[in-house]
Amino acid sequence: MNVGLPADEYDKLRESVFTTIWNELDPLEHQIEDTESIPYDVVLPALRACGAFGLIIPREYGGAGLSIAQYLPILAEFAKIQGGIRAIVHVHNSFAHALSEIGSEEQKQAILPGAAVGEKSLAFALTEPGNGTGMDLSTRARRDGDEYVLDGRKWLITNSDIASHFLVLAKTADREVSAIIVPRDAPGFTIAPLPETMGCKGAEHGELTFTDVRVPAANLVGAEGEGIAHLERALEISRVFIAASSLGTATRALDLSLRFAKERVTFGRPIGERQAIQRYLAEMATDVYALRGMLADVAAKWDRDQRVPAESSLVKQFGLEAVGRVTDRALLVHGGIGYTRKYPIERLYRDARLNWLEEGPPTVQYLVAARQLLDGFTFDDAFDSATR
């Protein structure tokens, strides 16, 4: 069971991160959106100084060791500001956390202490340009003595421009997927940028090419053929993190809409006094409230060492739908001026759409949740477990 940091230490860390978010990072929004580039010389030192890189890395490796219930509000706060910065924090913490759970002690000792202070970073290399995921992968890793030799391509790999290590999913046999750590400087491994994205500007989602890339056999995570199990474990909690990002973006959109509804006057009255606007605001608040409750439930279960495959897909799916509705209504509340860059609404609208795609699109979430339901998962069981 993960109880996280004591309350006083957590409050101090949270205050430090929140201060950095609003005093140092949020003012960079227009620069990043204008240049479609993150000023790493400013952002990375700020994230290191406040401890944002080690939030859910265990304390024995130099991290803060937050529980998931403690981490989600911090990640949600990052999702209120420029989306490229949130992507950096999310990907780094998600897969450093995954390595802490599935890596060997040697792998954890080699990477996690540096990751906890932002000197090293792990990215996840799954998606391919010509294939689906899982058994459809075409990237291959063949054993050659004390090494694996990798060949293939990956793309849309977030943090590809700053990651020091990549957790690569590759076929080690026709019906066998394995996870292998590949360092950035491995000979034959090249990284190229892809076109800029709709939202979350500045975060790089690059293309990786492996041409006879050799890494030590000790870089295999677990055993051969365990890649799918590792993938499911990593995505299970990372989907919850995406839902928390949806919550942060939705909350910011609601807050901005409430403020605007009080300030904007038409026909001598604030628009917040009009029934149509009140309905929009109430609908937005309903989504925020419901998503917050779902996240609290799934975080409590994970921190009790329960698996949450159904809940994680359900909360991820509800989160992306909720933030879609909330940002739609925020644009309606603001009217034409919300379509300009005077307010952050248009950016929040664009940033939120990445949540539809990260850690699997809606079709995948429906599939995972339905399989769990057909295998016997019930909400009665979920309510019962919460009382134990």
Order of alpha helices (4+ residues) and beta strands (2+ residues): alpha-alpha-alpha-alpha-alpha-alpha-beta-beta-beta-beta-beta-beta-beta-beta-alpha-beta-beta-alpha-alpha-alpha-alpha-alpha
